[in-house]
Amino acid sequence: MDAALYDPDFGYYTRRIRTVGAQGDFSTSATLSPQLAGAIAAWVESAVGQGLRHVIEIGPGSGVLHQAMRQALGWRGRWHWHSHLVERSPGLRARQQRTLGRLTRGVQWHQDPAAALAAAGGHALIFSNELVDAFPVTLLQRHGGQWQEVWLELQADGRLVESLRGIPAPGTTLNPADFPEGQRVEVHDSYHEWLLAWLPRWCAGTMLTIDYGDTADQLYHRRPQGTLRGYHQHHVLAGLEIYRDPGHCDLTADVNFSDLIHWGEAAGVPTVSLETQAVFLSQYGRVRSGVDFRLQDPLGAGGAFRCLIQRAG
């Protein structure tokens, strides 16, 4: 999955993707309405009293979320807050620069969060929207009462087939005893490793993580095959379809927020709140259109997305 998404020559995010939204393979809440950006701007402004001057967005996509957020901050807010964008995709970085246009003044780009935090002196607000789901997952299946990892094997005729292998330490809060035989789950352990690489450089501030998913007790209810899937030209790929054209489609899985909370607390970054996007938008956002209602719909995006706030320092 890491190769399919991030191989330097053939990876989807490094070479194929050029934009997010109607002209891409998938859309995000940020590309549908400026409401989310306005809510994030209000969340940023609420932290002025913390003495912070830097705000970092990780994985800005097309740049439309950061553009709308800076517009919502107004010139006073843009004067107060220095923006840092963390983006490893050359294609998306170029797209973000075009999207921001004149708003690039006061914005810096970085290859990783450690570099962004170094520029911010370790004190910053951090936010991301649909970032965690872009990380490769370890796919597990309950077999013989234990978690085993799903592997791919290349056959002589060129076909890829799945096989199961033992895994010593899955690194997740998911207990196989809580699931029926054959249940599949995903673990964002690559995100965990990435998180640990830069969290020690974060001295103070709060972090907002927005993504689709749920807590462990709800995530896999009536989903025996798990949540791993692909997107190509707004069509969902499932099952063996996701292996057909590696590098040509987005691969993703829902986020287990119980793992994110556990990993953060273990690293000394406690949770402030975990709420649905609908609740977050009702606290910080303003409804202006029918699309805004869709983003707040508890039976739609408003309930499918979670907003996790964690604190450093």
C-alpha positions, -999 to +999 in steps of 0.1 A: +000+000+000+029+023+008+044+017-027+010+021-044+006+055-028+041+069-024+066+052-047+087+081-061+081+070-097+047+053-097+029+062-065-006+077-066+002+107-043+037+114-056+030+111-094-006+106-103-027+130-082-030+166-094-060+179-075-088+170-051-125+177-059-148+174-089-118+172-113-100+146-092-107+110-080-124+121-048-137+152-030-133+164+006-155+185+028-131+214+021-137+212-016-175+212-012-180+243+010-160+270+028-179+263+060-152+239+074-125+265+067-145+291+085-149+268+115-112+261+116-105+298+114-128+304+144-110+275+162-076+292+154-088+325+166-100+310+199-064+301+206-050+337+204-048+339+242-024+310+242+004+332+230+009+313+197+018+328+164+021+298+141-005+275+125+005+243+106-016+224+082-004+189+073-015+175+040-033+205+025-046+187-006-055+213-033-049+242-009-085+253-010-090+247+028-060+268+038-070+295+013-105+298+026-092+297+062-068+326+056-096+345+039-119+339+069-092+351+093-092+385+076-061+407+073-057+411+111-057+373+115-033+368+086-010+394+102-011+375+136-008+340+123+022+327+103+011+297+081+031+266+075+020+239+050+035+204+052+033+187+018+055+159+003+038+157-031+055+180-057+023+181-078+001+191-049+025+216-036+025+234-070-013+232-070-015+247-035+007+276-045-016+284-075-047+281-053-034+305-026-022+330-051-017+364-034-024+347-001+010+330-003+025+360+015+033+348+050+030+311+040+060+286+042+061+251+028+079+222+045+086+186+036+077+173+071+062+184+104+096+185+121+108+212+097+076+232+102+078+230+140+115+240+138+104+271+119+077+277+145+100+273+175+080+242+186+049+263+196+021+260+171-015+251+164-017+220+141-046+208+120-053+183+092-083+173+072-085+137+059-048+131+065-047+100+086-067+080+060-040+087+034-015+066+054-009+030+045-026+005+069-018-029+081-047-052+071-055-078+097-080-107+098-091-127+128-081-163+122-079-190+149-088-164+175-058-142+168-050-113+145-031-123+114-018-100+087-032-102+051-003-105+026-002-105-012+015-132-032+024-130-069+014-161-088+033-174-119+005-162-141+008-127-128-022-128-104-021-114-069-037-136-043-041-129-006-026-151+022-025-148+060+007-147+081+012-143+118+020-109+133+037-106+166+025-072+178-004-056+159-001-023+179-038-015+181-065-012+208-086-037+188-089-070+207-095-101+185-117-115+212-143-088+205-148-098+169-161-129+150-138-153+131-129-138+097-134-101+107-110-078+089-097-046+105-071-019+096-043-004+117-027+029+108+006+019+123+025+039+097+007+070+109+017+060+145+054+057+135+053+090+116+036+107+146+063+096+170+090+109+147+080+146+152+058+148+183+088+153+207+095+186+187+060+200+195+063+219+228+030+237+231-003+242+213-034+221+203-039+198+173-071+193+154-074+160+134-105+157+112-112+124+094-138+098+086-139+070+112-151+062+147-141+047+180-131+011+181-165-001+195-184+014+166-161+013+136-166-023+124-202-028+134-217-048+105-185-044+084-170-079+084-147-070+055-133-039+072-132-005+056-102-007+031-112+006-003-101+026-033-113+056-053-109+062-090-128+090-108-153+091-079-161+054-081-155+032-051-133+001-055-136-028-031-124-063-026-098-076-051-105-045-073-082-024-052-052-045-064-058-041-102-041-008-109-017+001-081-006+037-083-036+047-104-062+050-076-065+063-041-064+037-013-079+045+021-094+031+052-116+045+080-097+058+111-099+041+144-099+071+167-094+049+198-060+041+185-052+078+179-063+087+214-042+059+229-011+067+209-014+104+218-018+098+255+011+074+255+033+101+239+022+127+265-004+144+242-037+141+260-071+144+244-091+176+249-122+164+230-136+140+204-168+150+186-185+146+153-180+171+125-216+182+130-209+192+166-176+209+157-193+229+130-222+239+152-196+252+178-174+271+153-192+274+120-221+292+103-246+276+080-249+295+047-261+270+021-276+236+014-241+222+011-234+234+046-264+215+059-249+184+042-216+188+060-235+190+093-260+162+086-255+136+114-267+109+090-241+121+063-207+138+065-216+154+099-218+120+115-192+102+094-164+125+103-148+130+137-129+160+151-102+151+176-085+178+196-053+170+215-029+193+235+008+196+239+026+213+268 
